[in-house]
Amino acid sequence: MKDFRINPDKKYVSIIMEGLQKKDGHCPCRVNVDDTTLCPCDEFVKDGICKCKLFIPIEEKK
């Protein structure tokens, strides 16, 4: 998604990826498991909100 990137913290990303794998591709930060929680979840796609911080905003260059 434009204006976002994968979190640069490789250890953190590894933990989130393990959670995604355990939940068959669904956001590990969500309790419910349905079509809206498949990564990237609907909230991220529609509103740019990634609760698990796998995707973070690209910092503006100064």
KOLVOTOR-957213 format. One line per 3 residues: number of its first residue (from 1); their letters; for each residue x, y, z of N, C-alpha, C. Coordinates in steps of 0.02 Angstrom, whole numbers, always signed. Layout:
<pts>
NUM = A = X Y Z X Y Z X Y Z ~ ...
</pts>
This chain:
<pts>
1 = MKD = +42 -59 +0 +0 +0 +0 +45 +62 +0 ~ +26 +111 -37 +65 +172 -44 +72 +207 +24 ~ +129 +235 +36 +145 +273 +97 +156 +229 +158
4 = FRI = +160 +164 +150 +174 +118 +205 +231 +72 +185 ~ +264 +44 +236 +316 -5 +224 +313 -58 +279 ~ +348 -112 +269 +352 -164 +320 +395 -136 +378
7 = NPD = +374 -150 +438 +411 -129 +497 +484 -152 +491 ~ +533 -108 +502 +603 -127 +494 +630 -171 +551 ~ +593 -179 +604 +614 -221 +661 +604 -295 +643
10 = KKY = +658 -327 +620 +653 -395 +595 +629 -445 +647 ~ +649 -437 +709 +627 -482 +762 +552 -475 +774 ~ +528 -413 +775 +456 -401 +784 +416 -429 +725
13 = VSI = +440 -416 +665 +406 -442 +605 +403 -518 +606 ~ +456 -550 +629 +458 -623 +634 +403 -648 +681 ~ +393 -614 +737 +340 -633 +785 +271 -625 +753
16 = IME = +260 -570 +718 +196 -558 +685 +185 -610 +630 ~ +237 -626 +593 +230 -676 +539 +213 -745 +568 ~ +242 -762 +625 +224 -825 +658 +150 -825 +678
19 = GLQ = +127 -768 +703 +56 -762 +721 +11 -768 +660 ~ +31 -738 +605 -7 -744 +543 -10 -817 +520 ~ +45 -851 +526 +47 -921 +506 +1 -964 +550
22 = KKD = +2 -952 +615 -39 -989 +661 -114 -977 +650 ~ -130 -917 +625 -200 -900 +613 -218 -904 +539 ~ -181 -942 +501 -195 -953 +430 -202 -888 +390
25 = GHC = -158 -840 +403 -158 -779 +364 -201 -723 +392 ~ -233 -736 +448 -275 -684 +479 -233 -645 +529 ~ -249 -581 +537 -213 -537 +581 -209 -566 +651
28 = PCR = -148 -573 +678 -140 -602 +745 -166 -555 +800 ~ -179 -493 +784 -203 -444 +834 -279 -444 +840 ~ -312 -483 +800 -385 -484 +799 -411 -547 +833
31 = VNV = -465 -539 +870 -497 -597 +902 -537 -636 +851 ~ -576 -599 +811 -618 -633 +761 -577 -654 +701 ~ -600 -706 +669 -567 -732 +609 -621 -736 +555
34 = DDT = -617 -689 +507 -664 -688 +451 -631 -654 +391 ~ -669 -643 +339 -640 -614 +278 -609 -545 +290 ~ -633 -508 +340 -607 -441 +353 -540 -440 +389
37 = TLC = -520 -498 +416 -458 -500 +455 -400 -533 +418 ~ -409 -552 +355 -353 -579 +316 -303 -523 +304 ~ -240 -538 +314 -187 -488 +307 -174 -474 +233
40 = PCD = -171 -412 +212 -185 -353 +251 -260 -347 +264 ~ -276 -331 +326 -346 -329 +347 -383 -271 +315 ~ -450 -275 +316 -491 -222 +286 -479 -154 +318
43 = EFV = -467 -152 +383 -456 -88 +416 -393 -54 +389 ~ -341 -93 +376 -280 -66 +347 -292 -43 +275 ~ -325 -85 +236 -337 -68 +166 -380 -6 +159
46 = KDG = -432 -1 +200 -479 +55 +194 -454 +118 +229 ~ -426 +110 +290 -411 +168 +331 -336 +178 +346 ~ -294 +132 +324 -222 +139 +336 -203 +126 +409
49 = ICK = -243 +86 +445 -230 +71 +514 -208 -2 +520 ~ -145 -12 +540 -119 -79 +552 -107 -86 +627 ~ -153 -119 +661 -150 -124 +734 -90 -164 +758
52 = CKL = -68 -212 +719 -11 -252 +741 +56 -220 +723 ~ +54 -165 +686 +115 -128 +666 +161 -167 +619 ~ +133 -215 +582 +172 -248 +530 +188 -198 +475
55 = FIP = +138 -158 +458 +146 -104 +409 +147 -38 +446 ~ +197 +3 +432 +203 +67 +466 +209 +122 +412 ~ +189 +183 +430 +195 +238 +381 +268 +251 +363
58 = IEE = +278 +271 +301 +345 +292 +279 +356 +361 +307 ~ +413 +371 +340 +428 +436 +368 +439 +486 +312 ~ +415 +545 +324 +426 +597 +274 +499 +617 +274
61 = KK = +527 +629 +215 +596 +650 +210 +599 +725 +223 ~ +649 +744 +261 +656 +816 +278 +706 +849 +234
</pts>
